[in-house]
Amino acid sequence: MSLHLSRVVAGVATAAVAGALLVGCSSGGSSDGGVTTISLWARDAQESFMPELVDGFNSTHDDIQVELTIISGGEFTQKFASATAGGNPPDVASMDLVLVPYYAQAGALLDLSDRVAGLDYWDDFDNAHIKTTEWDGKTIAVPFSAEASVLYYNKDLFRQAGLDPEDPPSTWDEMTAAAEKITALGNGNYGFYMSGNATGGNLFTVTPYMYAGGADLLTEGAGSANIDFDSEPATEALAFLRNMWESGYMPQDAKSDTGANFYATFATGTIGMQGGGAFGILDVIDKGTVDLGVTFLPGKNEGEKSSFAGGDDLIIPAGTKNPDAAWEFVKWATSVEAQEKYLADLGTTPTRLSVATGYYSDIDPRLATLAQALALGKTPVSPDVYPIFNNSGSPWNNLLQGAIFGSDSVENVATTQQEAAEKLITTGK
């Protein structure tokens, strides 16, 4: 085990959450009687479509068969690092795109540059995902599944508050005015909600308010070290959210919610507006409990809008025993046919923009907004994403807790957490 990979294993083990749901073999592949069997690992967030996708591949390929392992999100990082360091990784994996730079820096991912050069649809992927596939002059991943953040709003509450449900807010002032009127309805209704103590959830739904004004939070690609926590676009966004809290437009439990009620609270029909993504849109539509409106997460000024581009990339570990067979699966899984039938049809946003803006959007008009948001999306590209943004007690979480819900000034909190983030980048602690 290399020293670098030893550190990777130790680092992710600290952040990992125990428990994995395993389907199929654990790692490695085999060849028997002219049939190559490869192993595929995926997060449990993809359990809604990945088994059917694998079945689709296996039913159309005689010479290659895929065995799928579904792993809980918290366990994935530890398990993948351990398998890679031990020389027995899966042949291919669907990996949270923010983790890709972490393993690329460790030299754990196969260089796919020559293979990708043969794809005639590379420009059909959204720009944010493409940035996460590039490291040290190499292409080490292929965009696979996507997620984009948008603003949910409850049309029924807009109507009750005398607001036009077909004219959603497009600036922070308009959001604030709407939140005030909806909260004034009483009966447990509130204008706005966020899971205040959800690190990853707020990376998804809060950073777009900052992106919209021009803040850079490690989004400029490999090598970027810009953390604009103390920039004007970031502090203004934090002040906007603080006003939502201090004005009483959020319920009290928003401050401590770690994400357990991230979507459930909006689904009760008592919240006017909340950031969300594709995972909630189709569920709300199916349940019919909320007359859901979907619009962009706005910036301070008219015309400013942005999104967080989440999802997964497909990677082939450097230690795979079956790189050619793994690549055949990658190409098939990112084809238009697979992206339509096994992602879009099953409620997951495809990374192929032609599918997202066409076929996917036709499923429901509200998904058209999400597809457009994906094209606007940004994503941090850095091996430091987890310690800065996701870990408990991270500078990001301390920034939100202090600047939105705390008593110190937004500027003081931002300065302190800017210094903490910069220290993590330069010293690792």
N, C-alpha and C positions, 0 to 999 in steps of 0.2 A: 504494500500500500504506500503510495507516495505521501510525502509530508502534507502536500496541498490537499489531497483527498482525505487525509486523516482529519484535517481541520474542517473540511466540508462535512464529514460525518458527525464530528463533535458539535458543529454549529447547528446543523438541522436537528440533531437529536434533542438539543435543548428546547427547540421550538415545537417539536412534534407532539401530536396528540395521539394517544394509543388507540388501537382498534382498527382492523381492516376487514373488509368483506372480500373474500377471494373467490374468483370464479375461474376455473382452468388452472394451468400450471403457473408457477411463481416467476420463473425467469428462464432465459436461455431458449434455444430452439433445437430442432432436430431434422434429420432427413432420413426418410425410410421409403424404399420402393419407388423412388422417383418423385415422392411428395415431400416438399420442405415444409415443416411446421415451424412457424415463428410465434414468439410470445409478444403480446401487446399489453401494456399497462395503461390504465386510465383512471382518473379521479372519479369518485362517486357522484360528482356533479354532472357527469356525463352518462349516468346509468339509464337515463330516459331514452337514449338513442343508440348508444354504443353497441349493445348486444345485437340489435337489429342490423346495424351497419356491418358488424363482423359476419353475421349470418349471410348478409347480402354478398360480401366478398367471397366467403367460402363456397357459396352456391354457384358462383360464376368462375371459380378458379380450381382447376384440377391439380395443378402442380404445386400450389402454395396454399396452406391452410393456416389460419390464425387462431391461437388460443388466447382468450381474453382474461385479464385479471383486473377486477375493479377494486380500488383501494380508497379508503376514506381520505379526505383531503388533508387532514392533519398528519396522517401516517405516511402519506406519499413521499414527502421530502426525505424522511429518515430512511425509509425502505429503499428508495432509489439510490440514495447516497451510499448506503451500506452495500447494496448489490453491485454498484459500479466500482466501489473501492475494492470489493472482494473478487472482481473479475468475472462476475456472473450477472450482467445486467440483462434486462429484457432486450429483444431485438428492435423494438420500436416502442415509443411511449407518447401519449398525449399529455403534455405538460403545461401547467399554468404559465402563461407567457411571461409573467414577471419573474419566474424562476429561471428561465432559459439563460440569461446572462450569468447567473450564479454558477451554473454548471459549465457554461462555455469558458469562463475564466479558469475553471479548474481543469480544463482539457478533457472533460468527460464526454463531449459530444463529437460525433463524426462530422468531418468537413464535407458538406454537401454541395460545395460551390460548382463543381463540374456537372453534377447531376441536375442541379437547379438551372444551369445554363441551357439545358435542353428542354425546359418547360416553355411552352408558348403562351402561358397564361399568367406569368408572374405579375404583370402589371394589373391584373384583375383583383389582386388582394389589396385590402386597405393599407394605407401608409403606416399607421401605428403598428400593425402586426409585422409589416416588413421590417421596421426598425428593430424589432425584438429578435429577428432572425440573423442579424449581422453582428459579427464580433471579430475584432482583430483582422479585418480584411477578408473574412471568410463568411460564408453562409452556412449556418449550423442548425437551421430549423426551417419548417414550412408552415405557414399559417393554416389553421385547421377550423376551429370553431370560434365564434365571436360572441361578444356581449357588449352592449353600449348602454350608457346611462342617459336617461331622459327624465322629464318631470311628469309624474302622474298628477292628475287633478280630478276631483270628484265633481262631475257636472251637476249632480243633484244639489250638492251644497252650494255650488255657484249660483244655481237658480234661486235657491232659498234666500241667498244673501243679496239678490238683486244684481248679480253679475252675469255677463253674457257668457254662457258655456262654450260658445263657438269662437270666443276671442280671448284665449288664455293669456296670462301675463308674459311679457317679453322683456321686462326689465326688473331689477330688484325693487324699485319703488312700486311697480304694479303688483308684484308678489306680496309686498308688505301691506298694501292697501287691501288686497283680496283676503289676506290672512286676518286682518283686523275685522273685516265684515263677517267672515265665516265664524270667527271666535265669538263675535257678538251675538250669534244665534243662540249660544248657550246649550243646555241639554247635553253637555259632554262633548260638544264639537270644538275642534281646534283647527286653526288655519294651516298649520304646518307641522311636519314631523320629521325627525331624523333620529337614528340610533346613535346617541351621542358618544357612547363608549365602544363603538364597533370600529376597530382599526381598519381592517380591509374594506368593510362596508362603506366607510367614509372616504377611503381612497377612491372608491367608485363614484360616490355621489357628491362629495364636497369639492374635490379638485377641479371639476369642470367650472365652478364659479370662479376659480382662480385662473384657470387656463383661458377663459373667455376674455379676461383683461390683459392677457399677455404673460402671465407668470410661467416660469419654467421649473418644473419639479422633476429633474433628471429625465426629461422627455426628448432631448435632442439627439438621442442615439448613443451608441457605445462610446465611452470616454467622457461623456458629459458629466460634470460634477456640480451643476447648478441646482442649489436648493434655495428657492426664492421665498422662504417662509416669511422673511421680513420685508419683502417687496411691497410696493403700493397695491398692486392687484390682489395679493394674498391678504394683506391686512384689511383692505376694504371689504373683501369677501367675508372675512371673519367678523368684522364689525356688523355687516348685514345680518349674519346669522345670530350674533349676540343680541341684536335688537329684537329679532324674532323671539328669542328666549326671554329677555328681560321684559318684553311687552306682554308676556303671557300668552303668546300665540302658539306655544308648544305645550303639551301636557308635561307634568313634572317628571314622569318616569322616562322621558326622552333622554335626560342627562345620563342615567345609569344603564340604559339599554345597551347590552353588548352585541346586539344583532338578533337576539332571540325573537324580538317582535318587529324586526325590520320591515317585514311585509305584512304580518298579521294585523298590525294596528291599522294600517290603511284599509285592509279588507273589511274592517268592522263598519266602514261607512261614516266614521266620525272625523276623518282627517281631510282637510281641503286639498293639500298639496304635499307631495313627497317625492324625492328622487327614487328612481327604480330602473328596472331593465326588462329585457324580454321575458325573463323567468316569471314575472308577475303579470304581464299583459294578458297572455293567453289564459292564465289561470283565472284572473278576474272575469274575463269574457265568458269563460266556461261556466263559472259559478253564478254569474249574473247578479252578484250582490252589490256592485257599485257600477254606476254609469260612468265608465272610465274615459277620461280624456288624456291624450298624450301629446306633449309638446317638448321643445328643446329646453335644456337647463340654461337659463339666460345669464348674461353678464350684467354689469351695472347699467350699461347704456344700450339703447335700441340698436339692434343689429349684431350685438355681441352674443355669441352662444358657443357652447363646446360640449364635449362628452369625454368620458373615460372609455377607452377601448379595451375590454377585457377578453377573456376566453383562453384558448389553448393553442399551442403550436405542436406539430408533430416533430419529434426528434428521433434520431437513430444514435444510440450510445456508441462511443468509440470502440467499446469492447464487444460489439455484437459479432456473432458467428455467422450471421446470414444477412449481410448488408444489402445484397442485390434483391433478395426476396422482400426485405423490409421496405426497400425503395418502391417496389411494385405496389405494395399496400399503400404507401404514402401518396403515390400518383393517383391511384384509384380513389382513395378517400377524399382527395381534393378535386376530383373531376366534377363537372357541372351536374352530371347524373347523380352522383353520390351526395353532393351538397344539397340537391333538391329533395331527393327521396328520403334520405336518412337524417338530415339536419333540419331543413326548412319544414318539411312535412310533419316532423315530430317536435316542433316548437323550439328549435335551437337556431340561433342566428348564424348563417353561413359567412365565411370570410371572403368568398368570391363575391365581389361587389355586383357583378352582373346578375347573380342569383338573388342577393339581398335586396337590390333595388327593383328587381323585376318579379321573379317568381315568388319570393318570400313576401314581398309587399302585397301581392295579390291575395294572400291568405286572409289578411285583414288590413284595412286602410291605415290603422294605427301603427302597423309595423313599417309602413313607409317612412314615418318620422324616425323610427329607430334605425332603419337602414341609412337614412341621411345623417343621423347622428354618428353612426359608425364611421362614415367617411370623414367626419370632423374630428374624430377621436384622437386622444393622446394617451400614451402609456409610459411610465418610467422605465428606462432601460439601464439597469445598473445591478451589479451583484450585491449592492447594499440596500435593495428595496426592503427586504424583510426586517433588518435591524432598524431602519429609519422609519418605516411606515407600519409594519404589520405586528411586530412584537408588542407584548404588553409592556407598558412603560416606555414605548418608543417616543422619539421627539415629536412625531406626527400626532400621536394620541395625546401627549402632554400639551401640544399646541392647541388642539381642539378643546380639550377639557378646560384649559386655563383661559384661552381667549374667548370662548363662547359662553362657558358656564361659570368661570371663575370671577374673582373680584379685582385682580390686577388688571392693568390696562392691556389692551390688545397689543400695543406696540412693545411693551415690556416682555410679555409672554413670547411674542414672535422673535424678539432679539435673543432671548435665552435659548429657545428651541432651535433657532438658526445656528447658534454656536454649538449646540449639542449635536446637530446633524453634521455639521462640518467636521467636528471632532471624530465622529464615527467613520466618515469617509477617509480621513487622513490617518487615523490611528487604529481603527477597527474596534474602538471601545469608548 
